[in-house]
Amino acid sequence: MHRLVLLGTLGACTGPGETDDPPVADDVALHVLPFVDTSRPTEAFTDLPASDVRALDTWVWLPAGVPEETRDRPVVLIAHGNSGHPEKFLLLAELLVDEGWVVAAPVFPATNRDGDSAGFAIPDLANQPADLDYVVAELAREAADPGSVLHERLDTDQLVAVGHSLGGATVAAWTRWGEAPRTDLAATVLLAPATFLNGMFGEGPHGEGPPVQFIHGEEDRLVPLSASEDMYGVVDDPAALVVLPGHAHSDPFEGDTDGVRTSAALILGVLDEQVDGQPGAWAAALEGAAAEGALVDARGL
């Protein structure tokens, strides 16, 4: 199976396109790579002017230390939601990197927090699965380039994709909708995915695809829990649905909250089993979340 996992790291090593003064942790390093897809345009949306290209600055968090000691790491690819940004996933990325993963998160051209925050750019969702294809290809190119800071640091044949809200719809469309979805990922994790928007991609969701875990706040008032429940009822095993009581749409995934720590542990369970081949790791993570009060349903584990 062709697998890709993108992991983000926080640290002192930064690059073009980063925001001012990102948080720094001693054991992670952050690089922001200014990827630009010149083959596809970006449509104008209210205050966002049209462009002949798609600018996809991509934040990449790596385990800090001597590169030779952290070679060819699997990658966790994170897709942000509407008015989102990779910076919102700093703690989530750091927790994953602390366990040896690499995290990568692109800034989508039209739906990021610096663009059309009123939500009028949501139709650009139609272009975001192809954005993920482009970013993965660029990461592979960087990993093969002796002059790149990512040279031999990550392995794009090992991929897990994580998506929140509109980013969850993006990952779901990438792997479960249309005529030729990507089925070669090690797994996907969908965080309150706005899949009710995915009719633009044609037929779906398909049952066949990578193993998938859904995580949804029970108090989510933006994306109904039914979005996760309905798709969970369609996908093939293995799959899991975790509902977090007392949590809303974003607090289990963004910022510095206990919910983020719970979500990170759940994601790590998927990574440890589906990428590292540790039997029972996913089920153990689900049991841990249930012990903390989460509502858990799982099949095929």
C-alpha positions in Angstrom: 0.0 0.0 0.0 1.3 3.5 -0.9 1.0 5.4 2.4 1.7 9.1 3.3 1.7 10.6 6.8 2.5 14.3 7.3 3.7 15.5 10.8 4.2 19.1 11.9 7.0 20.3 14.2 7.5 23.5 16.2 11.0 25.0 16.5 13.6 27.5 15.8 14.2 26.6 12.1 11.7 28.6 10.1 11.3 29.5 6.4 9.6 31.9 4.0 5.9 32.4 4.5 5.7 31.8 8.2 3.6 34.0 10.5 5.4 36.3 13.1 7.0 34.6 16.1 5.4 31.1 16.0 5.7 29.3 19.4 8.8 27.3 19.8 9.3 23.9 21.5 12.8 22.5 22.2 12.1 19.1 20.6 10.5 20.3 17.4 11.4 22.4 14.4 9.1 24.3 12.2 9.6 25.1 8.5 7.1 27.0 6.4 7.6 26.2 2.7 6.1 28.6 0.1 4.6 26.1 -2.3 2.9 27.6 -5.4 0.9 25.6 -7.9 1.2 27.5 -11.2 -1.0 25.1 -13.1 -4.3 26.1 -11.4 -5.9 29.5 -10.7 -7.6 30.8 -7.6 -11.0 32.4 -8.1 -11.9 35.8 -6.6 -14.2 35.8 -3.5 -15.4 39.2 -2.3 -12.2 40.7 -0.7 -9.9 38.0 -2.2 -8.6 39.0 -5.7 -8.4 36.4 -8.4 -5.0 34.8 -9.1 -3.5 32.8 -11.8 -1.9 30.5 -9.3 -2.7 28.7 -6.0 -0.4 29.8 -3.2 -0.1 26.9 -0.7 2.3 27.9 2.1 2.8 24.7 4.0 3.8 24.4 7.6 6.0 21.3 8.3 6.9 20.3 11.9 9.8 17.9 12.3 11.4 16.2 15.3 14.3 18.4 16.2 17.8 17.0 16.5 20.4 15.6 14.1 18.7 14.8 10.7 20.5 11.5 10.5 18.7 10.4 13.7 15.2 11.4 12.4 15.2 10.2 8.8 12.3 9.1 6.6 9.6 9.9 9.1 6.0 9.1 8.3 3.8 12.1 7.6 0.5 13.4 9.1 -1.2 15.8 6.7 -3.6 18.2 8.3 -6.3 20.2 6.4 -7.7 23.3 8.2 -11.3 24.4 8.2 -13.0 27.5 6.8 -11.3 30.6 8.3 -8.7 28.2 9.7 -4.9 28.2 9.6 -2.1 25.7 10.5 -1.1 27.9 13.4 -4.3 26.8 15.2 -3.0 23.3 15.3 0.3 24.1 17.1 -0.4 22.0 20.2 -1.9 19.1 18.2 1.2 19.1 15.9 3.6 19.3 18.8 2.0 16.3 20.6 2.3 14.2 17.4 5.9 15.3 16.8 6.8 14.4 20.3 6.0 10.8 19.4 8.3 10.9 16.4 5.8 11.8 13.6 6.1 14.6 11.0 3.2 16.9 10.5 2.4 19.0 7.4 -0.4 21.5 7.0 -1.1 23.7 4.0 -2.7 27.2 4.1 -5.5 26.9 1.5 -5.6 29.9 -0.8 -9.2 31.1 -0.3 -10.6 29.5 2.9 -7.8 30.5 5.3 -8.3 33.0 8.2 -6.6 35.8 6.2 -8.9 35.5 3.3 -12.7 35.6 3.1 -13.7 35.0 6.7 -17.4 35.6 6.0 -17.6 32.2 4.4 -18.1 33.2 0.8 -15.0 31.3 -0.3 -16.5 27.9 0.7 -17.1 27.0 -3.0 -13.3 26.8 -3.3 -13.7 23.5 -1.5 -14.0 22.1 -5.0 -10.3 22.8 -5.6 -8.9 21.7 -2.2 -8.5 17.9 -2.8 -6.3 18.8 -5.7 -4.4 21.1 -3.4 -3.6 18.1 -1.2 -2.3 16.2 -4.2 0.0 19.1 -5.1 1.3 19.5 -1.5 2.0 15.8 -1.2 3.9 15.8 -4.5 5.9 18.9 -3.4 6.8 17.3 -0.1 8.1 14.2 -1.9 10.2 16.5 -4.2 11.6 18.3 -1.2 12.4 15.0 0.5 14.4 13.9 -2.5 16.3 17.3 -3.0 19.7 17.3 -1.3 19.4 21.1 -1.0 16.1 21.1 0.9 15.7 21.3 4.7 13.4 18.3 4.3 15.9 16.1 2.5 15.5 12.5 3.7 13.5 13.8 6.7 10.1 12.4 5.7 8.7 9.5 3.8 5.7 10.4 1.6 5.0 6.7 1.0 3.5 6.7 4.5 0.6 9.1 4.8 -2.3 9.7 7.2 -4.6 12.7 6.4 -6.4 14.6 9.1 -9.1 17.2 8.3 -11.2 19.6 10.4 -14.6 20.9 9.4 -14.2 22.2 5.8 -10.8 20.4 5.8 -12.6 17.3 6.9 -14.9 17.6 3.9 -11.7 18.1 1.8 -10.1 14.9 3.1 -13.3 13.0 2.8 -13.7 14.1 -0.8 -10.1 13.2 -1.5 -10.5 9.7 -0.3 -14.2 8.8 -0.6 -15.9 10.8 -3.3 -16.0 10.9 -7.1 -14.7 8.5 -9.7 -11.0 8.2 -8.6 -10.6 8.9 -4.9 -7.3 8.2 -3.2 -7.5 4.9 -1.5 -3.7 4.5 -0.9 -3.4 6.3 2.4 -2.7 4.5 5.7 -5.7 6.1 7.4 -7.8 9.2 7.7 -9.1 11.1 10.7 -12.1 13.3 10.2 -12.7 16.0 12.8 -16.3 17.3 12.7 -16.2 17.0 8.9 -18.6 19.2 6.9 -19.4 16.5 4.5 -22.9 17.9 3.7 -21.0 20.1 1.3 -19.5 17.3 -0.7 -22.3 16.9 -3.3 -20.1 19.0 -5.7 -17.8 16.0 -6.0 -20.3 13.6 -7.4 -21.0 10.1 -6.0 -20.0 9.4 -2.5 -19.2 8.6 0.1 -17.8 5.3 -1.1 -17.5 2.5 1.4 -14.1 1.5 0.2 -11.2 3.6 1.3 -8.6 4.0 4.0 -9.4 3.1 7.6 -11.2 6.1 9.1 -11.7 7.6 12.6 -14.3 10.3 13.2 -14.0 12.7 16.2 -16.9 15.1 16.9 -17.9 17.4 19.7 -21.3 16.6 21.1 -22.1 20.3 21.5 -21.0 21.2 18.0 -23.5 23.8 16.7 -21.8 24.4 13.3 -21.5 20.9 11.9 -24.2 18.5 13.0 -23.0 15.2 14.6 -25.1 13.5 11.9 -22.4 14.4 9.4 -20.0 12.1 11.1 -22.7 9.5 12.0 -24.0 9.2 8.5 -20.6 8.7 6.9 -19.6 6.3 9.6 -22.6 4.2 8.7 -21.3 3.9 5.1 -17.6 3.3 5.3 -16.0 -0.2 5.4 -14.2 -1.5 8.5 -12.0 -0.7 10.3 -13.7 2.5 11.5 -14.5 4.3 14.7 -16.7 7.2 15.8 -15.8 9.2 18.9 -18.2 11.8 20.4 -16.7 14.1 23.0 -19.3 15.4 25.5 -19.0 19.0 26.5 -17.0 20.0 23.4 -18.1 22.2 20.5 -16.9 22.5 17.0 -13.2 23.5 17.3 -12.1 23.3 20.9 -11.2 19.5 20.7 -8.8 20.2 17.8 -7.5 23.8 17.9 -5.7 25.8 20.5 -4.5 24.6 23.9 -7.2 22.5 25.5 -7.8 19.2 27.2 -9.9 18.2 24.1 -6.8 18.7 21.9 -4.9 16.3 24.1 -7.7 13.7 23.9 -7.8 14.1 20.1 -4.0 13.8 19.8 -4.1 10.5 21.8 -6.9 9.2 19.5 -4.9 10.1 16.4 -1.8 8.5 17.8 -3.7 5.3 18.3 -4.6 5.2 14.6 -1.0 6.1 13.6 0.6 3.5 15.9 -1.6 0.7 14.5 -2.2 1.6 10.9 1.3 2.9 10.2 3.7 1.4 12.8 1.9 -1.9 12.9 1.2 -2.1 16.6 -1.8 -4.4 17.1 -4.4 -3.1 19.5 -3.0 0.5 19.7 -6.1 2.0 18.1 -8.5 0.0 20.4 -6.4 1.0 23.4 -6.7 4.7 22.5 -10.4 4.4 22.1 -10.7 2.6 25.5 -8.7 5.5 27.0 -11.0 8.1 25.6 -14.1 6.1 26.8 -12.6 6.0 30.3 -12.5 9.8 30.2 -16.2 10.0 29.2 -16.1 9.9 25.4 -18.9 8.0 23.6 -17.2 5.4 21.4 -18.3 3.1 18.7 -15.9 1.0 16.6 -16.0 -1.7 14.0 -13.4 -4.1 12.7 -10.6 -3.3 15.2 
